[in-house]
Amino acid sequence: MTTTPRDLLIVTMDMPAGRPVERGDLSLALAGAELIDLLRAGVVTIRRDRIVAGERPDMAEPSSAEPVAGEPSSDEPASDTPVSSEPASGETAEDARPEAVPAASGGALDDTLLAEAAASVSSIGPDEPVGEWLWQHGRGLAATYLAAFEAEGQLVREGHRRWGLFRSSQMVLVDSPARRRAANRWAADEPVLAALATAIGVRDKRTHDSPEVNDPAAGAVLAAVTDALAELADERQRRARKLDDAAVTNYRRGY
């Protein structure tokens, strides 16, 4: 099953190690990708930057994956663990391009993770701001998708030696139809996938030649994702400054 959040995670993990993505950033982007797929499936609409739940098509039962709810507080934003296929330190197409894979639509609700997102939307209050839903639903979403990929056999643990003595492992993508579809969609420069990847730093800023997202509702979601990412970056900077100030204070006190 092809969905935008699944393709985004695959593309992110397939990037070189020099472009690590913070898990908090990825979680917000995955939530935005889910919301855009729900827009295309007719599950929701966007009015003045607020989510309006529509009629829900038939969906698969939600999986038993870990629930992702609760707005990140200023004390605990979404996890900042980098996401990549490397081990963690402590995760209109032109003729010359491959054929684009169509973006997810109604059939994508057979995907249990997207079905959970639809259920989350149906439980919100009237006129929920897009940004608020991204924070609430996106909390821990990257970990949820990684766990689902591992359970489905799309990720395997690859052992290797470190320093010639100790063995460790990392999660790597297997060669699969889903991975190839995501690669084709990425190579085709599909606008929504490219915009989300740019927002989290997987790719460089887009040029004037890049295809634009023409759907105003999808554009509103992408704008909300960008704002949420900026807010999370500001929170990281505030935390870093607090740590620096505390270190200076301790030094002055002789600690």
Wavefront OBJ file of the C-alpha trace (Angstrom):
o trace
v 0.000 0.000 0.000
v 1.373 3.386 -1.015
v 0.796 6.319 1.304
v 2.610 9.610 1.557
v 3.877 9.070 5.134
v 5.235 5.628 4.245
v 6.974 7.023 1.180
v 8.388 9.901 3.229
v 9.864 7.542 5.813
v 11.394 5.332 3.119
v 12.902 8.313 1.314
v 14.275 9.672 4.588
v 15.924 6.382 5.501
v 17.383 6.030 2.014
v 19.186 9.356 2.252
v 22.963 9.427 2.914
v 24.116 9.492 6.528
v 25.184 13.105 6.057
v 21.533 14.170 6.147
v 20.210 12.890 9.478
v 16.678 13.921 10.421
v 15.540 14.558 13.975
v 12.767 12.229 15.051
v 10.656 15.123 16.271
v 10.853 16.763 12.855
v 10.027 13.505 11.107
v 7.044 12.880 13.392
v 5.533 16.266 12.536
v 6.137 15.734 8.817
v 4.581 12.255 8.953
v 1.498 13.714 10.627
v 1.278 16.312 7.872
v 1.646 13.609 5.231
v -1.173 11.624 6.835
v -3.440 14.664 6.904
v -2.819 15.371 3.215
v -3.679 11.762 2.352
v -6.870 12.087 4.407
v -7.708 15.258 2.482
v -7.316 13.394 -0.792
v -9.452 10.539 0.506
v -12.242 12.949 1.440
v -12.031 12.138 5.151
v -11.370 15.772 6.090
v -11.419 19.237 4.605
v -9.506 22.360 5.589
v -11.336 25.627 6.160
v -9.368 28.676 7.206
v -6.476 26.575 8.518
v -8.810 24.387 10.576
v -9.690 20.719 10.157
v -13.286 19.824 9.438
v -13.975 16.105 9.684
v -16.008 14.623 6.857
v -17.640 11.269 6.389
v -15.269 8.391 6.998
v -14.980 5.761 4.239
v -14.725 2.124 5.249
v -11.384 1.630 6.950
v -9.273 -1.205 8.266
v -9.322 -1.735 11.986
v -6.620 0.325 13.706
v -3.505 -1.640 14.516
v -2.216 -2.219 18.004
v 0.670 0.171 17.380
v 1.551 2.469 20.214
v -0.976 5.353 20.418
v 0.341 8.767 19.588
v -1.480 11.509 21.392
v -0.750 14.358 23.719
v 0.573 17.757 22.778
v 4.287 18.215 23.375
v 4.886 20.619 26.219
v 7.662 23.175 26.321
v 9.485 20.770 28.611
v 9.197 17.785 26.298
v 8.888 18.388 22.561
v 8.819 15.518 20.134
v 11.922 13.326 20.333
v 15.044 14.751 18.730
v 16.770 11.429 18.017
v 18.184 11.514 14.468
v 16.593 9.110 12.008
v 18.603 7.458 9.261
v 19.626 4.010 8.139
v 22.939 4.568 9.920
v 23.321 3.592 13.610
v 22.330 6.250 16.113
v 25.043 7.881 18.178
v 23.693 7.262 21.708
v 16.612 7.348 12.962
v 4.459 17.110 -13.548
v 7.069 14.544 -14.096
v 9.312 15.255 -17.014
v 9.893 12.724 -19.759
v 13.408 12.053 -18.557
v 12.173 11.082 -15.115
v 10.638 7.785 -14.027
v 6.873 7.635 -14.047
v 5.375 9.160 -10.928
v 3.535 6.954 -8.488
v 0.056 8.393 -7.846
v -0.408 9.955 -4.444
v -2.500 8.060 -1.939
v -6.256 8.378 -2.218
v -9.323 6.610 -0.867
v -7.885 3.101 -1.081
v -5.023 4.146 1.156
v -7.373 3.908 4.141
v -6.817 0.159 3.994
v -3.513 1.103 5.615
v -3.943 0.662 9.365
v -1.736 3.615 10.303
v -3.701 5.960 8.072
v -6.906 4.483 9.478
v -5.675 5.429 12.954
v -5.054 8.965 11.726
v -8.610 9.092 10.371
v -9.925 7.885 13.725
v -7.894 10.596 15.443
v -9.426 13.236 13.198
v -12.944 11.966 13.857
v -12.424 12.351 17.613
v -11.267 15.976 17.569
v -13.416 18.929 18.479
v -15.020 21.116 15.847
v -12.663 23.252 13.786
v -9.408 21.903 15.230
v -6.440 24.050 14.089
v -4.176 22.116 11.747
v -1.105 22.955 13.826
v -2.686 21.687 17.038
v -3.581 18.368 15.429
v -0.044 17.970 14.078
v 1.391 18.338 17.582
v -1.156 16.054 19.210
v -1.222 13.268 16.654
v 2.413 13.560 15.635
v 3.877 12.823 19.037
v 5.955 9.653 18.690
v 4.668 9.029 15.158
v 8.111 8.306 13.704
v 8.632 5.535 16.262
v 5.178 4.152 15.463
v 5.963 3.945 11.757
v 9.375 2.406 12.371
v 7.790 -0.245 14.597
v 5.161 -0.966 11.941
v 7.813 -1.282 9.238
v 9.780 -3.720 11.380
v 6.672 -5.783 12.135
v 5.860 -5.925 8.419
v 9.369 -7.088 7.557
v 10.266 -3.886 5.716
v 13.092 -3.229 8.178
v 15.687 -5.713 9.347
v 18.459 -5.477 11.871
v 21.855 -5.621 10.243
v 24.679 -6.548 12.596
v 28.182 -5.214 12.163
v 31.356 -4.877 14.178
v 32.433 -1.666 15.808
v 36.094 -1.091 16.605
v 36.717 -4.736 15.714
v 35.502 -5.904 19.117
v 31.873 -5.130 19.789
v 28.896 -5.985 17.650
v 25.983 -3.622 17.193
v 23.020 -3.488 14.852
v 21.103 -0.963 12.825
v 17.745 -1.004 11.109
v 17.952 -1.051 7.320
v 15.273 -1.122 4.638
v 14.831 -4.325 2.679
v 14.402 -4.291 -1.084
v 10.637 -4.287 -1.551
v 7.933 -3.075 -3.952
v 7.062 -0.325 -1.449
v 10.633 0.902 -1.462
v 10.748 0.930 -5.247
v 7.433 2.791 -5.471
v 8.700 5.413 -3.040
v 11.909 5.761 -5.051
v 9.916 6.262 -8.260
v 7.706 8.870 -6.641
v 10.794 10.632 -5.294
v 12.551 10.565 -8.665
v 9.421 11.997 -10.285
v 9.646 14.996 -7.904
v 6.064 14.580 -6.735
v 5.234 17.994 -5.197
v 3.854 16.996 -1.780
v 6.523 14.392 -1.050
v 9.248 16.776 -2.221
v 7.877 19.642 -0.117
v 7.741 17.528 3.047
v 11.248 16.209 2.446
v 12.535 19.736 1.947
v 10.874 20.897 5.160
v 12.781 18.340 7.259
v 16.075 18.839 5.442
v 16.166 15.607 3.452
v 16.709 17.615 0.295
v 17.850 21.121 -0.546
v 15.460 23.980 -1.070
v 13.330 23.626 -4.139
v 13.950 25.774 -7.215
v 11.504 27.719 -9.344
v 11.517 24.781 -11.764
v 10.169 22.381 -9.137
v 6.481 21.386 -9.418
v 4.251 23.337 -7.065
v 1.525 22.087 -4.737
v -1.596 23.537 -6.348
v -4.178 22.285 -3.842
v -4.827 25.117 -1.329
v -5.819 22.668 1.417
v -2.626 20.645 1.018
v -0.705 23.914 0.921
v -2.266 24.922 4.238
v -1.126 21.645 5.799
v 2.403 22.100 4.454
v 2.489 25.637 5.868
v 1.380 24.323 9.263
v 4.114 21.669 9.161
v 6.704 24.347 8.400
v 5.467 26.490 11.303
v 5.525 23.533 13.704
v 9.062 22.622 12.650
v 10.184 26.205 13.248
v 8.580 26.137 16.696
v 10.356 22.894 17.539
v 13.676 24.320 16.333
v 13.166 27.369 18.567
v 12.507 25.074 21.520
v 15.746 23.207 20.863
v 17.636 26.485 20.798
v 16.070 27.592 24.083
v 17.081 24.327 25.701
v 20.610 24.625 24.351
v 20.917 28.157 25.728
v 19.689 27.004 29.136
v 22.294 24.254 29.180
v 25.020 26.702 28.172
v 23.943 29.178 30.848
v 23.903 26.429 33.464
v 27.395 25.309 32.431
v 28.722 28.872 32.751
v 27.087 29.269 36.164
v 28.554 25.996 37.415
v 31.985 26.995 36.139
v 31.824 30.303 37.983
v 30.855 28.477 41.156
v 33.818 26.171 40.811
v 31.949 23.029 39.820
l 1 2 3 4 5 6 7 8 9 10 11 12 13 14 15 16 17 18 19 20 21 22 23 24 25 26 27 28 29 30 31 32 33 34 35 36 37 38 39 40 41 42 43 44 45 46 47 48 49 50 51 52 53 54 55 56 57 58 59 60 61 62 63 64 65 66 67 68 69 70 71 72 73 74 75 76 77 78 79 80 81 82 83 84 85 86 87 88 89 90
l 92 93 94 95 96 97 98 99 100 101 102 103 104 105 106 107 108 109 110 111 112 113 114 115 116 117 118 119 120 121 122 123 124 125 126 127 128 129 130 131 132 133 134 135 136 137 138 139 140 141 142 143 144 145 146 147 148 149 150 151 152 153 154 155 156 157 158 159 160 161 162 163 164 165 166 167 168 169 170 171 172 173 174 175 176 177 178 179 180 181 182 183 184 185 186 187 188 189 190 191 192 193 194 195 196 197 198 199 200 201 202 203 204 205 206 207 208 209 210 211 212 213 214 215 216 217 218 219 220 221 222 223 224 225 226 227 228 229 230 231 232 233 234 235 236 237 238 239 240 241 242 243 244 245 246 247 248 249 250 251 252 253 254 255
